[in-house]
Amino acid sequence: MRRALGIFETTGVSIAMMAPTAAMALNGALAASFAGAAVPLAFVLAFATIGCVAFAFVTFARVYASAASVGTFCARGLGAFAGRLSTWGLLLVYALFTAGSAAECGAFTSAALGYAGRSISWVFFAVLALVLCAIVGTRPARTSSRAMLAIESVSVLAIVVLAIAIVARGGATGNSISPFETSRDALGGLGLATVFALLSFAGFEGAATLGEESLAPTRTIPRALVTSVVVSGVLYVFVAYAQTIGFGTSAHGVATYAASSSPLADLALHFGGVRTAIAIAIGASISAFAATLGSATAAARLLYALARDARLPARLATVDAASGTPTFAFGSLIVASVFGCVAFDRAGLSGTAAFGACGTIGVLALVPIYGAVQVAALRLFGGRLRAYERAIPIIAIVSLVATFAANVFPIPAGIAAFYPAFVVAWFALGAVLLRA
């Protein structure tokens, strides 16, 4: 593949995969279902966890650059099989994020039309987003990466303006530090909410998949990882606070927040009018499209790396001569995502519910991968790190274990009870396919 990406383009992939606009437009409401008014605290905890997790990624990225991303990191620290298996797991995560982000894009677009008095099913726009991704994503990576960052920047600016307006007016019940407080009885719900906060950061490591396409990757990629985590973390905490006080910290306000399928648009409708609500919903839709494109871009690189190094069809390891990108792998992921979105719609799920399902399974698969990278970093670099630096991956591991446990015990109700089993089955299948 061609080396043509600088700091701007590599950061664009990580930012696009996290999709700050889309994340802020929905994940806070999902977290409010469990954390109540303490949604900003959940984002603070997630920010701290991802900050510790990112330390190991940055440490590895300063030395190794590969399209396999965490696969290379884990292979260096834990062995070749662990590397292949972690790449396999991350492929599931990014594939789910591709389908889930497309569903989210469809949901936001449908909501924007709803504010304008029209009704069109979310799945139509989800499939349309995937078709557009197929067109843009098979062009040179430099073009698609710049498009991702430009799209996200415009959307984020609109949300920051709205959040400042809400805080300046004191929201529904006035400014308060109560959203950063919680009781001992509410710790379980806070742990569940942290998963949706972590979902907002998921994909920060996406820039690492561009290790074979970046200029000076051992310098560019670490900077992209740090920039994406710090900027998005500060943004998430501020906007989560603005949303919480915008709906109000009372029981009624929290219930309204948790029940909203598009909380930022609802707040925009209240504080800015119909046109502002439509603009925010469109911005969130565009952000979700960028997330779809970013996730598919990263997933294609992982599929390419697996096909090149393991037992997968050789066609997936081909690179298009004109664009310098793995177009067949990319196209395969887009087709799979289209089938996924249609299946969700046939099952009667809304775009928001489809995104929630894909995101939850993705995070459950992502947590052990993040944990494996921490262990690999300690094994490979532990002797060179200072005492406080060695403590950072350990803190990350403890936080990840606590987050995973909070979502497995007690066993969730309904279909969510099978999510952990699905993740285990995927890793087991990978262990069989990649054992040699």
N, C-alpha and C positions, 0 to 999 in steps of 0.2 A: 504494500500500500504506500501511498505518497506521503512524504513528510512535508506538510504545508501549513500546519495549524500553530498559531501563536497563543499567547495568554488569553486574548480576547475570545478566540474560538473554543479553546478547551474549557474556559470558565462557562461559556455559553451552554455547553452540553450539561454540566452539573446543575446550573441554575434552571435550565429548561426541564430537566428530569425531576427536580424538586417542585417545579411549577409553583412558585410562591403565591401567585395570584389565585390559582385554582385551589391551592391548599388553604389559604386564608378564607376563601369563599365557602368552604364546606367543612374542613376538618375540625374547626372550632365547635361547630354545632354537634358533630359526632362526639367530641370529647365532653361537651356539656351534658350529654346524656348520662355520664358517669361521675364527672367531677363537680357538677353543679356550677357555682359561681367561681370555682377555683381553676378555671381553664387556663388563665395566664400562668398560674403556678405549674400546671402540667407542662406547659411549653418551656418554662424555666428549667424544669427537671430534664426534659428531653434535650434542650440546648446543652446542658452540662454533660449529659450522657454522650451525645454525638461529638461534643468537643473532645472528650476523652477517647472515643472511638477513632476520631480523625487523626489523633496523634500517631497511631500505628500505621495508618494509611500513608500519612505524609512521610514517616520514617522509611517505609518501603519505597515509596515513589521517588525518593531522592537517589535510589540506587538502581531500581529495576523499572523497565518500561516495556509493556507488552499488551497486546490486545486482549489477552486472557485476564488482565486486571488482578483480582484477588486470587485467581488460579495460580498465577506466577508467585504471588506473595506467599500463599500457603504451601506451594511446592518447595519454595526455598527454605521455609521454616519447619514444615511438618512432613515433607516427602511428596513424591510425584503423584501418588494416588489421592492424597488429600487435596492437592492442587486441582486435579481434574474434577474431583467431586464438588469442590467449592465453586468452580466455574459452572458446573451443571446446576447447582442450586441457585446461583445468581442468574442463570439463564431463565429459570422459572420466575424469579422475582421480576426481571425486566419484561418478560413476556406478559405477565399479569398486569404490570404497570402500563404496558402498551394498550391492552384491551380495556383496562379500568379507566385510563385517562381518556380514551376515545369515548367511553360511556359517559364520563364526566363532561366532556365537551358537548356531547349530545344533550345532556341534562340541562346545562347552562344555556345552550342555544334555544332549547325548547322553552326554558323559563323566560328568556328575553322576549320571545315572541308572545308568551303568555301575558307579559306586562303590556304588550301592544294589542292584546285582544285576539291573538291567533293561537291555534293549537295544532302542533305537528309532533309526532312521536319522536322521542329522543334517539331511537335506533337509526332513523334516517340520517340524522346529522352525525352520529357516531361512525357509520359506514362511510359517509362522505369525507369525514376527517381522515379516516384510514386511507381512502383513495388518494387524497391530497398528499398524505405522508409518503405514499408509494411513489408519487411524482417527484416530490422535493428530496426525499431521502436517498434516492438513487443518483442524485447529482453529486458533484464533488463535495467532500465533507466540509470544506471551507465555506461554501455557499450556505449549506443547511445550518451550520453552527452559528454563523453570523445572524441568520434569520431568526433562530431561536432566541438569542440574547436580545435582539432588537425588539421582538414581539413582547417578551417578558418585561422589558424595561418600561415600555409605554403603559402596560397594564398595572404594574406595581406603582407607578407614579400616581395614577388615578386613585388607587386604594389608599395610599399614604395621605393624599389630600382629604379623602373622606374621613379617615381615622383621626386626623388632626382636627377636623371640624367637629367630630363627635366629642373628643376630649375637651376641646375648647368650650363646648356648650354643656359639659358635665354629663352627657348622656341622659339616661332616663331618671337616674337616682342620685347623680352627683359623683364626683371623683372620690375614690376611696382606696385604701390598701387592702380591703377585705378580699379581693380576688386573688391575692397572693398568700392567703391564710387558709388553713384547713384544720379539721379536728381529727383526733385519733380514729374515731369511728368512720371517717370518710376516706381513710388511707387506701382501702381496697378499691374504691371507685376511682381514686386518683391514679392508682396503678393501671387500671383499665384505660383511663383517659390518656395516659402517657403513650400508649400504643398509637393512638391517632395523632398525637403530637410528633412522635417519632416518624410516623408516615409522612409528615410534612418535610422531614429532612431526608427521607429515603431517596437515594439517587445522587447524594452529594459526591459519591465516589465514582460517578459515571465518567468523569474526565479521565480516570485511570485506564479506561478501555481504549483511549486514543494514544496510548504509548507508542504505537508504531506509525502514527500519523502526525505527531507533534514535533515542532522544532525545539531542540534542546529539552526533551521531555523530562529529564531528571531535575530540571529547574522550573519549567513551565507548569507541569502538572501539580507539584506540591503547592505552588502559589495559587493555582486554580481551586484546589481543595480547601485551603484555608480561607480564601476570599468567599467562596460560596457558603461555607458554614457560618462564618462570622456575620456576613451581611444578612443572610436569611434568618439567623437566630435572633438578632436584634429586631428585625422587622416583624417576625412572628410574635414575639412577646408583646411588642407595642400594639399590634393590630388585635391580638387576642384580648388585651386589656380594653381597647376601644370597643370591640364588639360586646364584651361582657357588660360594661357600664352602659353601652348603647341600648341593650335590651333591658338592663336593670338587674341588680343583684337580689331582688326579691324572688320568692318562690315562683310567682307568675312570670317574671321576666326570664328566669332561668328555663322554665318550661317552654316558653315561647321560643327562646334561643335554640334549645335542643330539638324542637319540633320543626324548625325552619329547614327547608331544602335548599335555600339560597340566602343565608343570613346577611351577607354583605349587600346583596341587592335589596333585601327587605329594609335594612338600615338606610340604604341610599334613598329608598322610596319615602321613608319617614323623615329623613333629615335633608333631602335634596329634591324630592319629587320624582315623577314617573321617568322623565328623561334621564336623570342621574341613575336610577335603578336599571334602566335598559342599558346604559353605557357600562355600568359595573358588570352586569351579567354578560354582556358581549366581551368585555375585557377578560372575564374569568373563562369564557369559552375559548378565546384565543390563547390564553395561557394553557388551558388543558390541551389544546391542539399542539402547542410547543412541547408539552410534556409527553404527548403521544409520539411526536417525532423524535424527541430526545431518547425516550425509552427504547423505541424501535432501533434507533441508531446504535445504542449501546448493546442491545440484545443481539443485533446482527453481528457485531464484532465478537461477542462471546461465542455465538454459534459457529462463526468462521474459525475461531481459535480451536474450538472443540473438534470440528470436522477435520482440521489440519493435523491435530495431535492425537486423536482418539478414533473410536469405532463409529463414525458417522459417515453418511454418504459423501463421497469426495466432491460432488458438485457444490456442496455447501461451502467448500473451502476455496472456491474460485473467486477471483477479483476481476471486475469489469475493466477492460483496458482503457476505455474512454474516460470513465469517472474515477477510477482508482479506488472503488468501494466494492464490498462484497454484496453485489446486487441480488444474487440468487438467495442468499441467506436472508437478506432484508425482505425480499418479496415473500418468502415462505412465512416469515413472522407476521407480515401484514395479513396474509390470507388466513392464518390461524386466528388472528385477532378478530377478523370479520366474522368468522364462524362463532367465536366466543360471544361477541355482542349480540348476534342474532339469537343464539341459544338463551342468553339471559332474557332477552325480550320475549321469546316464546314461553319461557318459564314464568312470565308475568312480573318480572322485576323491573323496577324503575331504573333510570340511569344512575341515580344516586345510590340505590341499593347494590347495583352491579359494581360500581366503584368501591363501595364499602367492602364487598365480599373479596374482590381482587386485592384491594389494599391490605385487608387484614391477613389474608393468606400470605401475601407477599412479605409483610413485616415478620410474620412468624417464621418464614423461611430465611429472612434476612438476618434475624437475631443470631442464630448459630453461626452464620457465615462471618458476621462481624466479630463474634467471639473467637472463631478460629484464627482470624487475622491477628487478634490481640495475643493469643498464645504463640502464634508463629513469630511475632515480633519479639516477644520475650525470649524465645529460644534462640533466635538468630542474632538479635542485637542486645540482649540483656547484659552481657558482659561489658558492653561499651557505654551503656546508659548510666547516668547518675542515679542515685537512690530515688529522688523524687520523680525522675522520668520513668523509672521502672514501676513506680506506684500508679502511674496514669493508666496503663493497660489493665492493671488489676482492678482499679476502680471501675473501668469500663465493663469488665467481665461481670463484676458483682451487679452493676446496674442492669446489664442485659439479662442476666439470670432472673433478677427480680421482676423485670418487665415481662419476660416469657412466662414465669410462674403465675403472675397475676392474671394472665389470660388463658391459662390451662386449668388452674385450680381456684375455685370449684369449676366443674365442667360446665361450659356455657350451655344455654338452652337452644333448641332448634338445630338448624343446619350448621351453625357455628361450632357445634360440638365435634364435627367431623373435620374441621380445618386442620388441626394438628396432625390427624391421621393422614390426611392428604399430603402434607409436607413430608412426613416420615416415608410414605409410599414413594414419593418422587425421589428422595435421596436413596431409597433402597433400589429403585430401578436404575438410578445412576451408578450405584455400586456394582450392579450386575453388568451394565453396558461398558463401564470404564475400568473394570478390574484389571485388565491386562495392560 
